[in-house]
Amino acid sequence: MKKTLFKLLCICLITVLITSTLMACGRDTGVTPTDTPATAAPQTPDEPSEEPAETVDPIKFTIWTGNADPGDFVDEDPVHQYIREVLGVDIEFQYTATDATEQLTLMLTSSSYPDALHLKPEEIMDNYITGGHLVEVGPYLEKHAPWLYEYMASKPSAFSLGIEDYSGRFFYVPGSFGYTEDFPCIEPSLGFRYDVWRMLAEDPADLPKPKDLDEFFEMAKAMQEAFPEYDGRKTYAFSGWFGDDWGAVWSVYAIQRFGGSHAWVGSATQADNWKQKYCFDSEEWMWGMRYLNRAYREGIADPEAVTMTMDEYNQKLAQGIVLINYYAGGWLDGVANRARAAAGFPEQKLVPYTWMKYPESSGITAEPITGQYFPNGMTGLYITVNCEDPEEIIKRLAWLSTEEGIAFQGMGVEDVHWTYDEDGFRKPTDEIIEMVKNDPDYIEKTGIGKYGIFSNYYGGFDSKGDAYTILENKYYLAESEDEYDLEYKEILGLDPNLTVEFNAARAGMTRDDEAFLYETGIEPGSDLALIESQLFSMQAEYIGKLYLAKDDAEFDKIIDEWRTKAENINYMDYYNHINPIIEAAYLEYLAGRN
């Protein structure tokens, strides 16, 4: 059975932003989780919860992360020490030097797996469940982390891995939740070179502030004309990484989203009851593809994008020759910004811009969209039957789901990494601020942000308005943002007390972008499975061809060729099969929200 995650593929990209490793297993520490009713998004307790009452003998707990071994930086970071000595869990991470899915399969075949697995919901976890290799954690969460259990139970389709037979039964502890509605993430956004944008007008009041994608196109074109080459190399407003599997589709889907479409996967169209349409049947998709081809034909889109890998794209960003980035914010912008700052050019940073929609001439109706938030669990802790006492995992680590525990995961240990200021806000030490600013290995060395397991947040603020994570902490922000960030905020009238990313996200329309999961009912090796595989291969092939089309006639000819091939494999059989399933799952999802 193939499980499809309809709206939330971007979760995997957000996970790149945060190094999230894990922990768990033990005995009673006297921790009493606060019982908070479930609401539209998980709410952490307003009142401080009881600290762990006493130290206990730690229990060794092994967790496979599926990541490459980061190496040894310190004997033991302070966060791990706290978890070991106070919560009584001695974590041992296991890594893999091979393909993660391959390793999961090998471990499943031999039943040779550690106490727990840490990963996003993956298709192979269905086999772990049906084969009896995982522990059902719902009863333990209900007993020891009731607010978390109630929230999960209110949205069974999102937390039960989408398997009908297991609806309402939970086989993983949500590790990291997303951003909150008040503080959404910036995903996605267009980023652009700040210094080149400033070239376009002496008076900041005259700088272009596009309201739709056509205006943004003209701004991008003006930027490249003002900055046609750098360090002897031609610059491009747009580039990409079509040479990777997802790189081939990323840019065109991104353009859809910037215009206000709400779907990531394929050509699904929200306005059409979330029914999927194939690429050339979707107005939004076709508009986005023509937008990119227009950029290529007018000389502002990089022809090498068709063959580049993501690493090669990152190199071009870091070299300062790409002026527009499809995924702004801390992830890919960070690659470029750190590199340019290290080269002595901090003004060459990429900054996000998102306040746009489709132009009226497109005929597509969509609202401007900027931030979004993910109140559902992302990465999770799957406890295997090899764990000696799974209830102790939940009981001992339940404190981490409280407000104090969430801040512990994102800020580190009180009196070691931070202290309270006179107003009761967490203030990192000067040493920690400098380390986070300058040391790429600070997570491994300090443990800050490394141990997310119980309803941790990637971003957002607690009930006092104090940031959960150090990257949004106001003291770190004051030290880490430069004059260009401050000027950018002033020009656009943004809140100086929030990160540029949070400002951009809050300025647009936010929404609940929860995942709803469904089973396609397509058996491996079946005719429908073959059609699905062929459609994906054709999509990757034809996006590159369309991007490089010399004129409208060639573009249309390529579309006709693609459509003929799709019709020859009866592609509508696939969509006629899955669309009723998607619609039913979506209606069930909506009913669960009401």
C-alpha positions in Angstrom: 0.0 0.0 0.0 1.3 3.4 -0.9 0.8 6.2 1.5 0.6 9.7 0.1 1.3 12.8 2.0 -0.8 15.4 0.2 0.0 18.8 1.5 3.1 18.6 3.5 6.1 17.6 1.4 7.7 20.8 2.4 8.1 19.4 5.9 11.1 17.5 4.7 12.7 20.7 3.6 11.9 22.5 6.9 13.6 19.5 8.7 16.8 20.5 6.9 16.6 23.8 8.9 16.8 22.2 12.3 19.2 19.5 13.4 16.8 17.3 15.3 18.1 14.3 17.1 16.5 12.3 19.9 16.3 10.6 23.2 14.1 8.4 25.5 13.5 5.4 27.8 13.7 5.1 31.6 12.0 5.1 35.0 9.8 7.4 37.1 11.3 10.8 37.8 8.3 12.3 39.4 7.6 14.5 36.4 3.9 15.5 36.2 2.9 16.8 32.7 0.3 19.5 32.8 -3.0 18.5 31.3 -3.9 21.1 28.7 -7.0 20.7 26.5 -6.4 20.2 22.8 -7.1 23.2 20.6 -6.7 24.1 17.0 -2.9 23.9 17.5 -1.1 22.3 20.3 -0.9 24.7 23.3 1.8 24.3 25.9 0.9 24.8 29.5 0.6 28.4 30.7 1.8 27.6 34.2 5.3 26.3 34.9 5.2 22.6 35.4 6.8 20.6 38.1 10.5 20.1 37.6 11.9 16.6 37.7 11.7 15.8 41.4 14.9 13.8 41.9 17.8 12.3 40.1 17.6 8.6 39.1 19.9 6.0 37.8 20.0 6.6 34.0 18.9 3.9 31.6 20.8 3.4 28.3 18.6 4.2 25.3 19.7 3.8 21.7 18.1 5.8 18.9 18.7 5.4 15.2 18.5 8.7 13.4 19.2 7.8 9.8 21.7 10.6 9.6 25.4 10.5 8.9 27.7 10.5 12.0 28.5 14.1 12.8 31.7 13.1 14.6 32.8 13.7 18.2 33.1 17.3 19.4 32.8 16.9 23.2 32.7 14.1 25.7 29.1 15.1 26.7 27.2 18.2 25.9 25.3 19.9 28.8 21.8 19.1 27.4 22.6 15.5 27.2 24.1 15.6 30.7 20.9 17.1 32.1 18.7 14.5 30.3 21.0 11.7 31.7 21.3 13.0 35.2 17.9 14.6 35.9 15.6 12.7 33.5 17.5 9.5 33.8 17.9 8.7 30.1 21.4 8.0 28.8 21.0 8.4 25.0 23.2 6.7 22.5 22.6 7.8 18.9 23.1 5.4 16.0 23.9 6.7 12.5 24.1 5.3 9.1 26.7 5.8 6.3 24.3 4.2 3.7 20.9 5.1 2.3 18.5 5.5 5.2 15.6 3.6 3.6 17.9 0.8 2.7 19.2 0.6 6.3 15.6 0.6 7.6 14.8 -2.3 5.3 17.8 -4.3 6.5 17.0 -3.7 10.1 13.4 -4.7 9.5 14.3 -7.9 7.8 16.6 -9.0 10.6 14.6 -7.5 13.4 17.9 -6.0 14.4 17.0 -2.5 15.3 17.7 -0.3 18.4 15.2 0.9 21.1 13.8 3.6 18.8 13.9 5.1 15.4 13.8 8.9 14.7 12.5 9.9 11.3 9.7 11.6 9.4 6.6 9.4 8.6 8.0 7.1 5.8 6.2 4.5 3.8 8.4 1.8 5.2 7.0 2.4 8.7 3.8 0.8 7.5 5.7 -2.4 7.3 7.2 -1.9 10.8 3.7 -1.5 12.1 2.0 -4.3 10.3 4.9 -6.6 11.2 4.5 -5.9 14.9 7.9 -4.2 15.2 6.6 -1.0 16.9 5.0 -0.2 20.2 1.6 1.5 20.3 2.4 4.6 22.3 -1.1 6.1 22.5 -2.0 4.6 25.9 1.2 5.8 27.4 0.8 9.3 26.0 -2.8 9.4 27.4 -1.5 8.6 30.8 1.7 10.7 31.0 1.2 13.5 28.4 -2.5 13.9 28.3 -2.7 17.2 26.5 -0.5 15.9 23.7 -2.6 12.7 23.5 -5.9 14.7 23.3 -4.5 16.9 20.6 -3.4 13.8 18.5 -6.7 12.1 19.1 -8.6 15.1 17.8 -6.7 14.7 14.5 -6.3 10.9 14.0 -5.9 11.2 10.2 -2.8 13.3 10.7 -1.1 11.3 13.5 -2.1 7.7 12.8 0.1 7.4 9.7 -3.0 7.5 7.5 -3.6 3.8 7.7 -7.3 3.2 8.0 -7.0 0.1 10.2 -4.8 2.1 12.6 -6.9 5.3 12.7 -6.8 6.7 16.2 -3.9 4.4 17.2 -0.5 6.0 17.5 2.8 4.4 16.8 5.1 7.4 17.3 5.6 10.3 19.6 5.6 13.6 17.6 9.0 15.0 17.9 8.9 18.5 16.5 5.8 20.5 15.7 6.0 23.4 13.3 5.6 27.1 13.8 2.5 28.5 15.3 -0.3 30.5 13.7 0.9 33.7 15.4 4.5 33.0 14.3 4.4 31.1 11.1 7.3 29.9 9.1 8.5 31.7 6.0 8.1 28.7 3.8 8.1 29.4 0.9 9.3 32.8 -0.2 11.3 34.4 -2.9 14.6 35.8 -1.7 16.6 38.5 -3.6 19.9 40.1 -3.3 19.5 43.1 -1.0 22.4 45.1 -2.3 21.3 44.8 -6.0 17.7 45.7 -5.0 19.1 48.9 -3.4 20.7 49.8 -6.7 17.3 50.3 -8.2 16.5 53.5 -6.4 18.5 56.1 -4.4 15.4 56.9 -2.3 14.1 53.9 -0.4 10.6 55.1 -1.0 11.1 54.6 -4.7 12.3 51.0 -4.4 10.0 48.4 -6.2 7.7 46.6 -3.9 5.9 44.1 -6.2 2.2 43.2 -5.5 2.1 40.4 -8.0 4.4 38.0 -9.8 4.5 40.1 -13.0 5.8 43.1 -11.1 8.3 40.8 -9.4 9.4 39.6 -12.8 10.1 43.2 -13.9 12.0 43.9 -10.7 14.1 40.8 -11.2 14.9 41.8 -14.7 15.9 45.3 -13.6 18.1 43.8 -10.9 20.0 41.7 -13.5 20.3 44.7 -15.8 21.8 46.7 -12.9 24.2 43.8 -12.0 24.9 41.8 -15.1 28.0 40.1 -13.9 30.0 39.5 -10.8 33.6 38.5 -10.4 33.9 37.9 -14.2 30.8 35.7 -14.3 27.4 36.3 -15.8 24.6 36.7 -13.1 21.1 35.3 -13.4 18.0 36.5 -11.7 16.6 32.9 -11.6 18.4 29.5 -11.4 17.5 26.1 -10.0 18.6 22.5 -9.5 16.6 20.5 -12.0 19.3 17.8 -11.9 18.0 16.4 -8.6 14.8 14.4 -8.3 12.8 17.1 -6.6 14.8 19.9 -8.0 13.2 19.3 -11.4 9.8 20.3 -10.0 10.7 22.6 -7.1 10.9 25.9 -9.0 7.6 25.7 -10.8 5.8 24.5 -7.7 7.4 27.4 -5.9 6.1 29.9 -8.4 2.6 28.5 -7.9 2.8 29.0 -4.2 4.2 32.5 -4.5 1.1 33.3 -6.6 -1.2 32.0 -3.8 -1.8 28.4 -4.8 -2.0 26.2 -1.7 -0.7 22.9 -3.0 2.7 21.4 -3.2 2.2 18.0 -4.6 1.8 17.5 -8.3 -0.8 19.9 -9.7 -3.4 19.5 -7.0 -5.7 22.4 -7.0 -7.3 23.6 -3.8 -10.2 25.3 -5.6 -11.2 22.0 -7.1 -11.9 20.1 -3.9 -8.2 19.1 -3.7 -8.5 16.9 -6.7 -5.3 16.3 -8.5 -4.7 17.5 -12.0 -1.8 16.5 -14.1 0.7 19.3 -14.9 -0.6 20.4 -18.3 -4.2 20.2 -17.0 -3.6 22.6 -14.2 -3.9 26.4 -14.9 -1.6 27.2 -11.9 1.1 24.8 -13.0 1.1 25.9 -16.6 1.2 29.6 -15.6 4.2 28.9 -13.4 6.0 26.9 -16.1 5.5 29.7 -18.7 6.7 32.2 -16.1 10.0 30.3 -15.8 10.3 29.8 -19.6 9.7 33.6 -20.1 12.6 34.3 -17.7 14.8 32.0 -19.7 13.8 33.5 -23.0 14.5 37.0 -21.8 17.9 36.0 -20.6 17.4 36.2 -16.8 17.1 32.5 -16.1 20.2 30.2 -15.8 20.2 27.6 -18.6 22.5 25.4 -16.4 19.6 25.0 -14.0 18.3 22.1 -16.1 21.4 19.9 -15.3 22.5 21.3 -11.9 22.3 19.4 -8.6 21.3 21.1 -5.4 24.9 21.3 -4.3 25.9 23.0 -7.5 23.0 25.5 -7.1 24.1 26.2 -3.5 27.6 26.9 -4.9 26.2 29.5 -7.3 24.2 31.1 -4.5 27.4 31.2 -2.4 29.4 32.7 -5.2 26.9 35.6 -5.5 25.8 35.1 -9.1 22.2 34.1 -8.5 20.0 37.1 -7.6 16.7 35.4 -6.8 16.3 32.3 -4.6 13.2 30.1 -4.7 13.4 29.2 -1.0 14.2 32.2 1.1 14.8 32.3 4.8 17.3 30.4 7.0 17.8 27.4 4.7 19.1 28.2 1.2 19.5 31.9 1.9 21.7 30.9 4.8 24.1 29.1 2.5 24.6 32.2 0.4 24.6 34.7 3.3 27.1 32.9 5.4 29.4 32.5 2.3 29.1 36.1 1.3 29.7 37.4 4.8 32.7 35.2 5.2 34.0 36.6 1.9 33.7 40.1 3.4 30.5 41.2 1.6 27.6 41.0 4.2 25.6 43.5 2.1 25.2 40.8 -0.6 22.8 38.9 1.5 19.5 37.5 0.3 16.4 38.7 2.0 12.8 37.4 1.7 10.0 39.0 -0.2 6.6 37.3 -0.3 3.7 39.8 -0.5 2.4 38.8 -3.9 -0.3 37.1 -5.8 -1.0 36.1 -9.4 -1.5 39.1 -11.7 -5.1 39.8 -12.7 -4.2 39.0 -16.3 -3.5 35.4 -15.4 -7.2 34.6 -14.8 -6.2 32.7 -11.7 -7.8 33.6 -8.4 -5.6 33.1 -5.4 -4.8 35.1 -2.3 -1.3 36.4 -1.4 0.3 33.8 0.7 3.4 34.0 2.8 3.8 32.1 6.1 2.3 28.9 7.1 2.4 26.8 10.2 2.4 23.1 10.9 0.7 22.2 14.2 1.1 18.5 13.3 4.0 16.4 14.3 6.9 16.2 11.9 9.8 14.0 12.9 8.8 11.4 15.4 10.1 8.8 17.8 9.1 5.3 16.9 9.7 3.0 19.8 10.5 -0.6 18.8 9.6 -3.8 20.6 13.3 -4.1 21.5 12.8 -1.3 24.0 12.6 -2.9 27.5 10.1 -0.6 29.0 8.4 1.7 26.6 6.1 3.3 29.2 9.1 4.6 31.0 10.1 6.4 27.8 6.9 8.4 27.9 6.8 8.8 31.6 10.3 10.0 32.0 10.4 12.4 29.1 6.9 13.8 29.4 8.3 16.9 31.0 9.7 17.9 27.6 6.2 18.6 26.3 5.7 21.4 28.9 6.5 25.0 28.2 9.7 24.7 30.2 10.7 21.5 28.5 10.1 22.9 25.0 12.3 25.9 25.9 14.9 23.5 27.2 15.0 21.8 23.9 15.4 25.0 21.9 17.5 27.1 24.3 19.5 24.7 26.3 20.1 24.4 30.1 19.3 27.3 32.5 22.3 28.8 34.2 24.6 27.1 31.7 23.4 28.4 28.3 21.1 31.2 29.5 19.7 32.9 32.5 16.5 35.0 33.2 16.7 38.7 32.8 15.0 41.2 35.2 11.8 40.9 33.1 11.7 37.2 33.2 12.9 36.6 29.6 15.6 34.0 28.7 18.9 35.7 27.9 21.7 33.5 26.4 25.2 34.1 27.7 27.5 36.2 25.6 29.6 33.1 24.9 26.6 31.2 23.6 25.5 34.0 21.3 28.9 34.2 19.8 29.1 30.5 19.4 25.7 30.3 17.6 26.7 33.2 15.4 30.1 31.8 14.4 30.5 28.1 15.1 28.8 25.8 12.6 29.2 22.9 15.1 27.5 24.7 18.0 24.6 22.3 18.0 26.8 19.3 18.6 29.0 21.1 21.1 26.2 22.6 23.2 23.2 20.3 22.6 21.0 23.3 21.9 18.4 22.3 19.4 19.7 18.7 19.2 17.2 16.8 21.4 13.7 17.5 20.0 11.3 14.8 20.9 8.1 15.7 22.8 6.1 18.5 21.0 9.1 20.7 20.5 8.5 23.7 18.3 10.7 24.7 15.4 9.9 28.3 16.1 7.4 30.5 17.9 7.0 32.1 21.4 5.7 30.9 24.7 2.9 32.4 26.8 5.1 35.3 27.9 6.2 36.2 24.4 9.6 34.6 25.0 11.1 32.7 22.1 11.4 28.9 22.3 14.5 28.7 20.2 17.7 30.6 20.4 17.5 31.7 16.7 14.4 33.7 17.5 15.5 34.8 21.0 15.5 38.7 21.2 19.0 38.9 22.7 20.5 36.6 20.0 18.6 38.6 17.4 19.9 41.9 18.6 23.5 40.6 18.2 23.1 38.6 15.0 21.2 40.9 12.7 23.2 43.4 10.9 22.6 46.9 9.5 21.2 45.5 6.3 18.5 43.6 8.1 17.6 46.6 10.1 17.5 48.9 7.0 15.4 46.3 5.1 12.9 46.1 8.0 12.7 49.9 8.1 12.1 50.3 4.4 9.3 47.7 4.4 7.9 48.8 7.7 8.6 45.6 9.5 8.7 44.9 13.3 12.3 45.5 14.4 11.9 43.0 17.3 11.3 40.0 15.1 13.5 38.2 12.7 13.3 39.1 9.0 11.8 35.7 8.4 9.1 36.0 11.0 8.3 39.5 9.7 7.9 38.2 6.2 5.7 35.3 7.3 3.4 37.3 9.5 2.9 40.0 6.8 1.2 37.5 4.5 -1.8 35.2 4.8 -1.2 32.5 7.3 -3.2 29.3 7.4 -3.3 25.9 9.0 -1.3 23.7 6.6 -1.9 20.4 8.3 -1.3 17.2 6.5 -4.1 14.8 5.8 -3.0 11.3 4.8 -4.7 8.8 2.6 -4.1 5.4 1.1 -4.2 5.4 -2.7 -5.1 1.7 -2.9 -2.5 1.2 -5.6 -0.7 -2.1 -5.2 3.0 -2.2 -6.0 3.6 -3.6 -9.5 0.1 -2.9 -10.7 -0.9 -1.1 -13.8 -1.7 2.0 -11.8 1.6 1.9 -10.0 3.4 1.8 -13.4 1.4 4.8 -14.7 2.3 6.7 -11.6 6.0 5.9 -12.0 5.9 6.9 -15.7 4.1 10.2 -14.9 6.8 11.2 -12.5 9.6 10.3 -15.0 7.9 12.3 -17.7 7.4 15.3 -15.4 11.1 15.4 -14.6 12.0 15.1 -18.3 9.6 17.7 -19.7 10.0 20.5 -17.1 13.6 20.9 -18.3 12.5 20.9 -22.0 9.8 23.5 -21.3 12.2 25.7 -19.3 14.5 25.9 -22.4 11.8 26.3 -25.1 12.9 29.0 -27.6 9.4 30.4 -28.3 5.7 29.8 -27.7 5.4 27.5 -30.7 8.2 25.2 -29.3 6.6 25.3 -25.8 3.2 24.3 -27.2 4.8 21.5 -29.3 6.5 20.1 -26.2 3.2 20.2 -24.2 1.4 18.3 -27.1 4.2 15.7 -27.1 4.0 15.3 -23.4 0.2 15.1 -23.4 0.2 12.4 -26.1 2.6 10.3 -24.1 0.5 10.7 -21.0 -2.6 9.8 -22.9 -0.9 6.7 -24.4 -0.4 5.3 -20.9 -4.0 6.2 -19.9 -2.9 8.7 -17.3 -6.4 9.7 -16.5 -7.0 6.1 -15.1 -4.6 7.1 -12.3 -6.4 10.4 -11.5 -9.9 8.9 -11.8 -8.7 6.3 -9.2 -7.1 8.5 -6.7 -9.3 11.7 -6.8 -12.4 10.2 -5.1 -10.0 8.8 -2.4 -8.4 12.2 -1.9 -11.8 14.0 -1.8 -13.1 11.6 0.8 -10.0 11.9 2.9 -10.2 15.7 2.7 -13.8 15.8 3.8 -13.0 13.5 6.7 -10.1 15.8 7.6 -12.4 18.8 7.5 -15.0 17.0 9.7 -12.3 16.2 12.2 -11.4 19.9 12.5 -15.0 20.9 13.2 
